[in-house]
Amino acid sequence: MSRPAALSLPPWLAHAFRAQRGPVPWNAVVRGALSAGPVLLVAVLVGRTSLGVVAAIAAMLAGVNDRPGSRRASVRRIGVPALAGACGLLMGTYAGEQVGAVALTVLLTLVGLVAGGVSAVGPVASAAGTQWLVTAAIGAGMPLPEPGWLRALAYLVGAGWLLGLRLVLPTPGGLTGDFRFDGEREAVAAVYDAVAALLDASGTPDATSRRVALTAALDHAQDALAGPRLRRYASSAAERRLHAQYAAALPLAEAATALAWAGEDVAERSSAGPRRLAAAVRENTHTGPLPAPSRSAPGLRALDDALLYAAEAFDRTKGSDLHTRRRGAGALLRTVFGAGGREYGLRVALCFGASVGVAQALHQTRWYGLHEHWYWLPVTTVFLVKPDLGPLASRVLNRAAGTVLGALVFAGFAMVLPRPEGLIALVAVSGALIPVATRHFAAQTAVVTVLVLALVMVGGEPQASAGRIGETLLACAIVLIVGHLPMPGQRAGGVRSRLAAAEAAAQAYLAHVLRESDAHAVEDSGSHRSGVGAEAAVAGTDGAADTTGSGTDSDTRAVRWTLRREAYRALAEARTAIALTAAELPPLARHSEGADEIATTLERLVDTTTACAVHVDDTGRLTPRHTQRLTELLAELAKENERARLRIPELPAAG
């Protein structure tokens, strides 16, 4: 007798129940408790409650951006959105004072268009765009006696207070080690652990998932090391050594990827070396003797050479760069005005503008009575319309559930807590819960709802739980309607733009490796060419791959590692965008059909390119197996692009 099939939820509903897992970030909890609540308390004690409310809002939003990572990475992650929020508050305040309802609606719609396009650049830009829109609505609608410049200053003080706590307070292990490094060492050590895990999985079905985990570890380490106190050329011996230790992991990752691609079983001793390197990074000690792997294959020889290089690098104080390239103004503008930026900007502008228009209409007809809260509707819409917070249906469900729960919880507390001291304590507790609640959008919404309603009451307004629920449900309806309207151009612009970036990065990486192969072949015979012609590989490109120049082998490999990192990072970003779009309601999800297959083929192509690079380093040429595999993958990619009709630029054919 066959067993009944297990009940499976549709993707758009299943996503609403997913939550991140991990240990409680107690250091972030402490910072949250010391941020909004104490700031508000000081303001109340000095008689500037309204400014304290603004500063507490800034601290709350900064707490949402206070994610795990290093101190130096937090400066950009918290500071840039805070600056954008202060600018939005300043602009919104003066706009609300000077223009009427219609002009204000048009102005904020245009602001939504710009902020939405900018949000397509990346996570920090997205957070900045969010705070810009949120504070623009707050500035235009919140009735405060202070002028706009003073509100903006209070906002910066609130966000700056939490950022100061992030930079000053020690983190776990910070009192026993180097205070400057609170997340960097762990991030670099995790890369070596991921290399060891990939070596253990070589020749098994788990190899692909372990390679993805290695990519994530490398991305995280790059972000942890890239900050204002650890620039491209580090300023202290400890920082330079940490740079060198990160750079030493790149050839190990390359060799491990090549071995996994070849499907070779690797002896257990091969992964012992990377694990000892991981321990040396964590403890800031010497590596000691490293077990040498067998040198029976190109990948194993590359692994042995990489271990020797790492052993030398760990004893040096000479730093290496992070193998990243800054995007210029032209590249940023192309992202903002590209398919993803245009679609995102238009969607945000329509949702934000519609919510401002509806809110103004209700406000002008005195729907709100004595409560000047019309800005709540557009502020709620901003968080609902952001695709990096999850699929649309999931965001709406979680936002509605979280708001109802938070409003009911606050209504209960408001009946028993003394004012204002009890409400200030509730703000402090809510701030402490934000770092934990960010793991699920509904939980985050509930905590933020309690905090915001407490701030409203501290500011002198009556209890407003019912109004908060009603406006949230209205915002959900607006976003659901606008989110499914037909748009000019092709849908799934975010997925297409991410895939285009991934293909361009793969193209640059492949072309560089083929140039290396041809260079080795020319050195060997003067006229012999490898199986895959580099001229064919780079034909029709935009020149991005022509970065080898005439430098030394070490310079060429450094460029290759940079291109490899860019290719894998772009693929990870594309995978994230595809997963979010696939969990949308069917009318939206269908626009990205076939994107997952393209990303899978691209990953196999980049893995194959890495295997080619390792083999070229070892023998100076490609084997027929490499040539055939590249040709098959390029042909498969072209067919999938045509079948998906995503209009992704084609990679050059193999010769």
C-alpha positions in Angstrom: 0.0 0.0 0.0 1.5 3.3 -1.0 1.8 6.0 1.6 0.0 9.3 1.0 2.0 12.2 -0.3 3.2 14.6 2.3 1.3 17.9 2.4 3.5 20.5 0.7 2.7 24.2 0.8 3.1 26.4 -2.3 6.4 28.3 -2.4 4.7 31.7 -1.8 3.1 30.4 1.4 6.0 28.2 2.6 8.4 31.2 2.5 6.2 33.0 5.0 7.1 30.4 7.6 10.9 30.3 7.1 13.1 31.9 9.7 16.9 32.2 10.0 18.6 30.1 12.6 21.7 30.6 14.7 22.9 31.5 18.2 21.4 34.6 19.9 23.7 37.6 19.2 23.9 38.7 22.8 26.3 41.6 21.9 23.7 43.0 19.5 21.0 42.5 22.1 23.0 44.6 24.6 23.5 47.3 22.0 19.8 47.3 21.2 18.9 47.7 24.9 21.3 50.7 25.2 20.2 52.5 22.1 16.7 53.8 21.6 15.5 53.5 25.2 18.4 55.5 26.9 18.4 58.1 24.1 14.6 58.7 24.6 15.1 58.8 28.4 17.8 61.5 28.1 15.6 63.6 25.8 12.6 63.3 28.2 14.8 64.3 31.2 16.0 67.5 29.4 12.5 68.4 28.1 13.1 67.6 24.4 10.8 64.7 24.0 10.0 65.2 20.4 13.6 65.2 19.4 14.1 62.1 21.5 11.4 60.4 19.5 13.2 61.2 16.3 16.5 60.0 17.7 14.9 56.8 19.0 13.4 56.1 15.5 16.9 56.5 14.0 18.4 54.2 16.6 15.6 51.6 15.9 16.3 51.7 12.2 20.1 51.5 12.8 19.4 48.5 15.0 17.6 46.7 12.1 20.8 47.2 10.1 23.1 46.1 12.9 23.6 42.6 11.4 26.4 40.1 12.3 29.8 41.1 10.9 32.9 43.1 11.7 33.0 46.6 13.1 34.5 48.1 10.0 31.7 46.6 7.8 29.1 48.0 10.2 30.3 51.6 9.6 29.0 51.4 6.0 26.1 49.2 6.8 24.7 51.5 9.5 26.3 54.9 8.6 25.3 55.2 5.0 21.6 54.5 5.5 21.6 56.9 8.5 23.0 59.7 6.4 20.3 59.0 3.7 17.7 59.0 6.5 18.8 62.4 7.8 18.7 63.8 4.2 15.2 62.4 3.7 14.0 63.8 7.0 15.3 67.2 6.1 13.8 67.1 2.7 10.4 65.8 3.9 10.1 68.4 6.7 10.6 71.4 4.4 8.4 69.8 1.6 5.6 69.2 4.1 5.7 72.8 5.3 5.9 74.4 1.9 3.8 72.5 -0.6 0.2 71.2 -0.7 -1.2 67.7 -0.8 -1.1 67.2 -4.5 2.5 68.6 -5.0 3.7 66.6 -2.0 2.3 63.4 -3.5 4.0 64.1 -6.8 7.3 64.9 -5.1 7.3 61.8 -2.9 6.4 59.7 -5.9 9.5 61.0 -7.7 11.6 60.4 -4.6 10.3 56.8 -4.6 11.4 56.4 -8.2 14.9 57.5 -7.5 15.2 55.6 -4.2 13.9 52.4 -5.8 16.4 52.6 -8.6 19.3 53.3 -6.2 18.2 50.3 -4.1 19.1 47.9 -7.0 22.8 48.7 -6.4 23.2 46.4 -3.4 22.1 45.8 0.2 23.6 49.0 1.7 22.1 51.1 -1.1 18.8 49.3 -0.5 18.9 50.1 3.2 19.8 53.7 2.4 16.9 54.0 -0.1 14.5 52.6 2.5 15.5 55.1 5.2 15.4 57.9 2.7 11.7 57.1 1.9 10.7 56.4 5.5 12.2 59.6 6.9 10.8 61.7 4.0 7.3 60.5 4.9 7.9 61.0 8.6 9.4 64.5 8.0 6.4 65.5 5.9 3.7 64.1 8.2 5.0 64.0 11.8 3.9 67.2 13.7 7.0 68.4 15.5 7.8 71.9 16.8 11.5 71.7 15.8 12.9 72.9 12.4 14.0 70.5 9.8 17.8 70.9 10.4 17.3 70.1 14.1 15.3 67.0 13.4 18.0 65.8 11.0 20.6 66.4 13.6 18.6 64.5 16.2 18.3 61.6 13.7 22.0 61.5 13.2 22.6 61.5 16.9 20.3 58.6 17.4 21.9 56.5 14.6 25.4 57.6 15.6 24.8 56.5 19.2 24.1 52.9 18.1 27.0 53.0 15.7 29.3 54.3 18.5 28.2 51.4 20.7 29.0 49.0 17.8 32.5 50.5 17.5 33.3 50.9 21.2 31.7 48.0 23.1 33.7 44.7 23.1 32.3 41.7 21.5 32.8 38.0 22.5 36.5 37.3 22.6 37.3 41.0 22.2 38.8 41.4 25.7 41.1 38.4 25.3 42.4 39.1 21.8 43.1 42.1 19.5 40.2 44.6 20.2 40.2 45.8 16.6 39.2 42.4 15.3 35.7 41.3 16.4 34.5 39.4 13.3 37.4 39.5 10.8 39.4 36.6 12.2 36.4 34.3 12.4 35.4 35.2 8.9 38.8 34.4 7.4 39.1 31.2 9.5 35.6 30.1 8.2 37.0 30.2 4.6 39.7 27.7 5.5 37.1 25.5 7.2 34.9 25.7 4.1 37.9 24.7 1.9 38.5 21.6 4.2 34.8 20.7 4.0 34.8 20.9 0.2 37.9 18.7 0.1 36.1 16.2 2.3 33.1 16.2 -0.1 35.1 15.9 -3.3 33.8 13.0 -5.3 30.5 12.9 -3.4 27.0 14.4 -4.1 27.6 17.0 -1.4 30.4 18.7 -3.3 28.2 21.2 -5.0 26.6 22.4 -1.8 30.0 22.6 -0.1 31.3 24.8 -3.0 28.4 27.1 -2.5 29.2 27.3 1.2 32.8 28.2 0.3 31.6 31.0 -2.0 29.5 32.4 0.9 32.4 32.2 3.3 34.7 34.0 0.8 32.0 36.7 0.3 31.6 37.2 4.0 35.3 37.4 4.6 35.7 40.0 1.8 32.9 42.1 3.4 34.3 41.7 6.9 37.7 43.0 5.8 36.6 45.8 3.5 35.8 48.8 5.7 37.1 52.3 6.5 39.6 51.0 9.2 41.0 48.3 7.0 41.6 49.8 3.6 43.0 48.2 0.5 46.5 48.8 1.8 46.2 48.0 5.6 47.8 50.3 8.1 49.1 47.9 10.8 51.2 44.7 10.9 48.2 42.7 12.4 45.9 44.0 9.6 48.4 43.3 6.9 48.9 39.8 8.2 45.1 39.2 8.2 45.0 40.4 4.6 47.7 38.0 3.6 45.9 35.1 5.4 42.7 35.9 3.4 44.7 36.1 0.1 46.4 32.8 0.9 43.0 31.1 1.0 42.2 32.0 -2.6 44.6 29.4 -4.3 43.4 26.8 -1.8 39.8 27.5 -2.8 40.8 27.3 -6.4 42.5 23.9 -6.0 39.6 22.5 -3.9 37.1 23.6 -6.5 39.2 22.0 -9.3 39.4 18.7 -7.4 35.6 18.7 -6.7 35.0 19.4 -10.4 37.2 16.4 -11.4 35.2 14.3 -8.9 38.3 12.9 -7.4 38.3 11.2 -4.0 40.8 13.2 -1.8 42.7 11.6 1.1 41.6 12.7 4.5 45.0 14.2 5.3 44.4 16.7 2.5 41.8 18.6 4.5 43.9 18.6 7.7 46.1 21.4 6.4 43.3 23.9 5.8 41.8 23.1 9.2 45.1 23.8 10.9 45.3 27.1 9.0 41.8 27.9 10.3 42.9 27.3 13.9 46.0 29.4 13.3 43.8 32.3 12.1 41.4 32.1 15.1 44.2 31.9 17.7 46.6 34.2 15.9 49.4 31.7 16.1 51.9 30.0 13.7 50.6 27.2 11.6 53.2 24.6 12.6 53.9 21.7 10.2 51.2 21.1 7.6 50.5 17.6 6.2 51.3 17.5 2.5 48.8 15.9 0.2 49.7 13.5 -2.6 50.9 15.2 -5.8 49.5 12.6 -8.2 47.1 15.0 -10.1 47.1 18.7 -11.1 44.5 19.6 -8.5 46.5 17.9 -5.7 49.7 19.5 -6.9 47.9 22.9 -6.8 46.6 22.1 -3.3 50.1 21.3 -2.1 51.6 24.5 -3.6 48.8 26.5 -2.1 49.5 25.0 1.4 53.1 25.9 1.0 52.2 29.4 -0.1 49.8 29.8 2.9 52.4 28.6 5.4 54.8 31.4 4.1 52.0 34.0 4.1 51.0 33.3 7.7 54.5 34.3 8.8 54.6 37.5 6.8 53.4 41.0 7.7 53.2 42.0 4.1 49.5 42.5 3.2 47.7 41.7 0.0 44.7 43.4 -1.4 41.3 41.9 -1.1 41.0 41.0 -4.8 38.0 43.3 -5.3 37.4 46.1 -7.7 35.5 49.2 -6.9 32.5 49.9 -9.2 32.9 53.2 -10.9 30.2 55.8 -11.3 29.4 54.5 -14.8 28.8 51.0 -13.5 26.6 52.2 -10.7 24.5 54.3 -13.1 24.1 51.4 -15.4 22.7 49.4 -12.5 20.3 52.1 -11.4 19.0 52.6 -14.9 19.2 49.0 -16.0 16.3 46.6 -16.2 16.4 45.7 -12.5 16.7 49.4 -11.4 14.0 50.6 -13.7 11.5 47.9 -12.6 12.3 48.3 -8.9 12.2 52.1 -9.1 8.8 52.1 -10.9 7.3 49.6 -8.5 8.5 51.6 -5.5 7.3 54.9 -7.0 3.8 53.6 -7.8 3.4 51.9 -4.4 4.8 54.8 -2.4 3.0 57.5 -4.4 -0.3 55.7 -4.2 0.0 55.3 -0.5 0.9 59.0 0.0 -2.1 60.0 -2.2 -4.5 57.7 -0.3 -3.1 58.9 3.0 -3.4 62.5 2.1 -7.0 62.1 0.9 -7.9 60.4 4.2 -6.0 63.0 6.1 -7.6 66.0 4.4 -11.1 64.6 4.9 -10.3 64.3 8.6 -10.5 60.5 8.6 -7.8 60.5 11.3 -9.6 62.9 13.6 -7.1 64.4 16.0 -4.4 61.9 15.1 -1.7 63.2 12.7 -0.5 59.8 11.6 -1.1 59.9 7.8 2.6 59.1 7.3 2.2 55.6 8.7 0.6 54.4 5.5 3.5 55.3 3.1 6.1 54.2 5.7 4.4 50.8 5.9 4.3 50.6 2.1 8.0 51.1 1.9 8.8 48.0 3.9 6.2 46.0 2.0 7.4 46.9 -1.4 11.1 46.0 -0.9 11.9 42.7 -2.6 15.1 42.1 -0.7 12.9 41.5 2.4 11.3 38.5 0.8 8.6 37.7 -1.9 5.6 40.0 -2.1 3.0 37.6 -0.7 5.3 36.5 2.1 6.0 40.1 3.1 2.3 41.0 3.1 1.3 38.0 5.2 4.1 38.5 7.7 3.5 42.3 7.9 -0.2 41.9 8.6 0.3 39.1 11.2 3.2 40.9 12.9 1.3 44.2 13.1 -1.8 42.7 14.6 0.3 40.8 17.1 2.4 43.8 18.0 -0.6 46.1 18.3 -2.4 43.7 20.6 0.6 43.2 22.8 1.2 47.0 23.1 -2.5 47.6 23.9 -2.1 45.2 26.8 1.1 46.9 28.1 -0.4 50.4 27.6 -3.2 49.5 30.1 -0.8 48.7 33.0 2.5 50.6 32.4 3.2 53.9 34.0 3.9 56.9 31.8 6.4 57.8 30.5 8.9 55.6 32.5 7.1 52.3 31.7 6.9 53.1 28.0 10.6 54.1 27.9 11.4 50.7 29.5 9.3 49.1 26.8 11.2 50.9 24.1 14.5 49.7 25.6 13.2 46.1 25.7 11.9 46.3 22.2 15.3 47.6 21.0 17.0 44.6 22.7 14.7 42.2 20.9 15.2 43.6 17.4 18.5 41.7 16.7 16.7 38.5 17.4 13.5 39.4 15.7 15.2 40.3 12.4 15.4 36.5 11.7 11.7 36.6 10.7 9.8 39.4 9.1 6.7 38.9 11.2 8.6 38.9 14.4 10.5 42.0 13.4 7.3 43.7 12.5 5.7 42.8 15.8 8.7 44.2 17.8 8.9 47.4 15.7 5.2 47.9 16.1 5.4 47.8 19.9 8.4 50.2 19.8 6.7 52.7 17.5 3.4 52.7 19.3 5.3 53.3 22.6 7.2 56.2 21.0 3.9 57.7 19.8 2.5 57.6 23.4 5.7 59.1 24.9 5.3 61.9 22.4 1.9 62.7 23.9 -0.4 60.9 21.5 -3.2 58.6 22.7 -3.1 54.8 22.3 -3.2 54.1 18.5 -3.2 50.3 18.1 -6.4 50.1 16.2 -5.3 52.8 13.7 -2.0 51.0 13.2 -3.7 47.8 12.3 -6.1 49.5 9.9 -3.4 51.4 8.1 -1.2 48.3 7.8 -4.0 46.3 6.2 -4.7 49.2 3.8 -1.0 49.3 2.9 -1.0 45.5 2.3 -3.9 45.9 -0.1 -2.2 48.8 -2.0 1.1 46.8 -2.4 -0.7 43.6 -3.5 -2.7 45.5 -6.2 0.2 47.6 -7.5 2.7 44.7 -7.2 0.6 42.7 -9.7 -0.1 45.4 -12.2 1.4 45.0 -15.7 4.6 47.1 -16.1 6.2 48.5 -19.3 9.0 46.3 -20.5 9.8 42.8 -19.5 9.1 41.5 -16.0 11.6 39.9 -13.6 14.0 42.8 -14.3 15.9 42.1 -11.1 16.5 38.5 -12.0 17.6 39.4 -15.5 20.0 42.1 -14.4 21.6 39.8 -11.8 21.9 37.0 -14.4 23.4 39.4 -16.9 26.0 40.5 -14.3 26.8 36.9 -13.5 27.3 36.1 -17.2 29.5 39.1 -17.8 31.6 38.1 -14.8 31.8 34.5 -16.0 32.8 35.8 -19.5 35.6 37.9 -18.1 36.9 35.1 -16.0 36.8 32.5 -18.8 38.5 34.9 -21.3 41.3 35.6 -18.8 41.9 31.9 -18.2 41.9 31.2 -22.0 44.4 34.0 -22.5 46.7 32.4 -19.8 46.4 29.1 -21.7 47.3 30.7 -25.0 50.2 32.6 -23.4 51.6 29.3 -22.0 51.1 27.6 -25.4 53.0 30.4 -27.2 55.8 30.1 -24.7 56.0 26.4 -25.3 56.0 26.3 -29.1 55.8 29.8 -30.4 52.9 29.0 -32.6 50.9 26.2 -31.0 47.5 27.1 -29.8 45.4 25.4 -27.1 42.2 23.5 -27.8 40.0 26.5 -27.0 41.1 29.7 -28.8 41.3 32.8 -26.7 40.6 35.0 -29.7 37.3 33.2 -30.2 36.6 33.5 -26.5 37.0 37.2 -26.3 35.4 38.1 -29.6 32.5 40.4 -29.2 33.2 41.2 -25.5 33.3 44.7 -24.2 36.9 44.5 -23.2 36.3 43.8 -19.6 38.4 40.6 -19.8 41.5 42.3 -21.2 43.1 42.9 -17.9 46.1 40.6 -18.0 48.4 43.1 -19.6 52.1 42.1 -19.6 52.6 41.6 -15.9 54.3 38.8 -14.1 52.7 35.4 -13.4 51.8 36.5 -9.8 50.1 39.6 -11.2 48.2 37.5 -13.7 47.0 35.1 -11.0 46.0 38.0 -8.8 43.8 39.3 -11.6 42.4 35.8 -12.1 41.5 35.5 -8.5 39.8 38.8 -8.6 37.8 37.8 -11.6 37.0 34.4 -10.0 35.7 36.1 -6.9 33.5 38.5 -8.9 32.1 35.6 -10.9 31.1 33.5 -7.9 29.8 36.6 -6.0 27.7 37.6 -8.9 26.3 34.1 -9.2 25.4 34.0 -5.5 23.5 37.3 -5.9 21.7 35.9 -8.9 20.8 32.8 -7.0 19.3 34.9 -4.2 17.2 37.0 -6.6 16.0 33.9 -8.4 15.0 32.2 -5.1 13.0 35.2 -4.0 11.2 35.5 -7.4 10.4 31.8 -7.5 8.6 32.2 -4.2 6.3 34.9 -5.5 2.6 34.2 -6.4 2.4 32.3 -9.7 1.5 35.5 -11.9 4.9 36.9 -10.8 7.0 33.8 -10.5 6.3 32.7 -14.1 8.3 35.6 -15.4 11.5 34.1 -14.1 11.0 30.5 -15.4 14.2 29.1 -16.7 16.4 31.4 -14.7 17.4 28.7 -12.2 18.6 26.4 -15.0 20.7 29.3 -16.5 22.3 29.9 -13.1 23.1 26.2 -12.6 24.8 26.1 -16.0 26.7 29.2 -15.2 28.0 27.7 -12.0 29.2 24.6 -13.8 30.9 26.9 -16.4 32.7 28.9 -13.7 33.7 25.6 -11.9 35.0 24.3 -15.2 36.9 27.5 -15.8 38.5 27.1 -12.4 39.5 23.6 -13.2 41.0 24.8 -16.5 43.0 27.5 -14.6 44.5 24.9 -12.3 45.4 22.6 -15.1 46.9 25.4 -17.2 49.1 26.4 -14.2 50.2 22.7 -13.9 50.7 21.7 -17.6 50.5 25.0 -19.6 47.6 23.7 -21.8 44.0 22.4 -21.7 43.1 18.8 -22.2 40.5 17.6 -24.7 38.2 16.9 -21.7 38.4 20.6 -20.6 37.8 21.8 -24.2 34.8 19.5 -24.8 33.3 20.5 -21.4 33.6 24.2 -22.1 32.1 23.8 -25.6 29.1 21.7 -24.2 28.4 24.2 -21.4 28.5 27.2 -23.7 26.1 25.5 -26.2 23.8 24.5 -23.3 23.9 28.1 -21.9 22.9 29.5 -25.3 20.0 27.1 -25.6 18.7 27.9 -22.1 18.9 31.6 -22.7 16.9 31.2 -25.8 14.4 28.9 -24.1 13.9 31.2 -21.1 13.8 34.3 -23.3 15.4 36.4 -20.6 17.5 38.3 -23.2 20.7 37.7 -21.4 23.8 38.5 -23.4 25.4 35.4 -24.9 28.9 34.2 -23.9 31.3 33.7 -26.8 31.5 30.3 -28.4 34.5 28.0 -27.8 36.7 27.4 -30.8 
